[in-house]
Amino acid sequence: MEERLLRSYEKIRSNAINGLAIVPVRRSACGGCFAIVPPQRQAEIRERKKIIVCEHCGRILAGVDEREEVEEEKPLKKTRKLKVE
């Protein structure tokens, strides 16, 4: 590993509150600061051609979680029909 990359990693890690320098993107948000990561940035992260950092917290974004959270369907409330006379 290049010395400059190792120094950058150590600097990011020391500045992070929880000590995480590399975080995933989950539900379109940074795993460190929860800021929204635009779709184009997510595509660049998936390509893995260069190191991408979060614009807000500076952490390295390692991967994009492909699973989408599926919300459970809530049953519809039954309404009473009023009898009109």
C-alpha positions as CSV (number, residue, x, y, z in Angstrom):
1,M,0.0,0.0,0.0
2,E,1.2,3.5,-0.8
3,E,2.5,5.5,2.1
4,R,0.3,8.5,1.2
5,L,-2.9,6.3,1.2
6,L,-2.0,4.9,4.6
7,R,-1.5,8.4,6.0
8,S,-4.8,9.5,4.6
9,Y,-6.6,6.5,6.0
10,E,-5.1,7.1,9.5
11,K,-6.0,10.8,9.4
12,I,-9.7,10.0,8.4
13,R,-9.8,7.3,11.1
14,S,-8.5,9.6,13.8
15,N,-11.0,12.4,12.9
16,A,-14.0,10.0,12.9
17,I,-16.1,10.0,16.0
18,N,-16.6,6.2,16.0
19,G,-13.2,5.4,14.5
20,L,-14.6,4.1,11.2
21,A,-12.7,5.4,8.1
22,I,-14.4,3.1,5.6
23,V,-18.2,2.8,5.5
24,P,-20.8,1.4,3.2
25,V,-23.6,3.2,1.4
26,R,-26.9,1.9,2.7
27,R,-30.3,3.0,1.5
28,S,-28.6,5.7,-0.5
29,A,-26.9,7.3,2.5
30,C,-23.4,7.4,3.9
31,G,-22.8,4.8,6.6
32,G,-20.9,7.4,8.7
33,C,-22.9,10.6,8.6
34,F,-26.1,9.4,6.9
35,A,-25.9,12.1,4.2
36,I,-27.6,11.2,0.9
37,V,-25.2,9.9,-1.7
38,P,-26.3,10.9,-5.2
39,P,-27.0,8.0,-7.7
40,Q,-24.1,9.1,-10.0
41,R,-21.7,8.8,-7.0
42,Q,-23.1,5.4,-6.1
43,A,-22.4,4.3,-9.7
44,E,-18.8,5.5,-9.4
45,I,-18.4,3.5,-6.1
46,R,-19.7,0.4,-7.8
47,E,-17.2,0.7,-10.6
48,R,-14.3,0.6,-8.0
49,K,-11.9,2.5,-10.3
50,K,-11.0,5.1,-7.7
51,I,-11.4,5.9,-4.0
52,I,-14.6,7.9,-3.4
53,V,-15.0,9.9,-0.2
54,C,-18.2,11.3,1.4
55,E,-18.6,15.0,0.6
56,H,-19.8,15.7,4.1
57,C,-17.8,13.6,6.5
58,G,-14.7,12.6,4.4
59,R,-15.0,8.9,5.1
60,I,-14.1,6.4,2.3
61,L,-17.2,4.9,0.7
62,A,-16.6,1.2,0.2
63,G,-19.7,-0.3,-1.3
64,V,-23.3,0.2,-2.2
65,D,-25.8,-2.0,-0.5
66,E,-27.9,-3.4,-3.4
67,R,-30.8,-4.6,-1.3
68,E,-33.7,-2.2,-1.1
69,E,-35.7,-2.1,2.1
70,V,-39.2,-3.2,1.4
71,E,-41.9,-1.6,3.5
72,E,-44.5,-3.9,4.8
73,E,-48.0,-3.2,3.4
74,K,-50.3,-2.1,6.1
75,P,-53.8,-3.5,6.0
76,L,-56.5,-1.1,5.1
77,K,-58.8,0.0,7.8
78,K,-62.3,-1.1,7.4
79,T,-64.7,1.7,7.4
80,R,-68.3,1.4,8.4
81,K,-70.9,2.3,5.9
82,L,-73.5,4.6,7.1
83,K,-77.0,3.6,6.4
84,V,-78.9,6.5,4.9
85,E,-82.6,6.4,5.3
